[in-house]
Amino acid sequence: MKCLFDNCLPLKISNTLNFLEGKSGIEVIHLSEKFSPNTEDVEWMTTLGKEKDWFVISKDRKIKKSPQELLAWKESKLPIVFLKKNWLDYQFWDLAWRIVKYWPEIKKNVKPNSQKSFIFGVNGKIEEIL
């Protein structure tokens, strides 16, 4: 299983999780490490959907509102963990420790290629949305 952090999240956090996971764990990479930083959401969702075994963590909930992005998301069958709006209230260090703390909960819930996606709260509450 592989995890892609969207551009709206810090590269340092994805790199840290990838290091903590080690070679036998989930590969965690930032969008900017796999695609050019200005890659449209439709393009990276389509690509990851074809590769399989990916899930995404994003603060960008507008994916659900754009007709083209919504269609690409559904066709890709990518599970996405959308961080609740209040994640935006946190500075880097608070954001980092919360993501690391709740990482096991995210891994427990996300199943690649299932398209079951989630809204994830800052206190670890995870709610399925699809």
QUINOR-V715636 format. One record per backbone hydrogen bond with DSSP energy under -1.0 kcal/mol. CO is the residue of the C=O (numbers start at 1). NH is the residue of the N-H. Records with the same first field share a line. If there is no record, write none. Layout:
CO = NH, NH
This chain:
1 = 27
2 = 55
3 = 29
4 = 57
5 = 31
6 = 9
10 = 14
11 = 15
12 = 16
13 = 17
14 = 18
15 = 19
16 = 20
17 = 21
18 = 22
22 = 25
27 = 3
29 = 5
30 = 33
31 = 34, 35
36 = 39
40 = 44
41 = 45
42 = 46
43 = 47
44 = 48
45 = 49
46 = 50
47 = 51
48 = 52
53 = 2
55 = 4
56 = 81
57 = 6
58 = 83
59 = 61
60 = 63
61 = 64
62 = 65, 66
66 = 70
67 = 71
68 = 72
69 = 73
70 = 74
71 = 75
72 = 76
73 = 77
79 = 56
80 = 118
81 = 58
82 = 120
84 = 87
85 = 88
86 = 89
87 = 90
91 = 95
92 = 96
93 = 97
94 = 98
95 = 99
96 = 100
97 = 101
98 = 102
102 = 106
103 = 107
104 = 108
105 = 109
106 = 110
111 = 114
117 = 129, 130
118 = 82
119 = 127
120 = 84
121 = 124
125 = 121
127 = 119
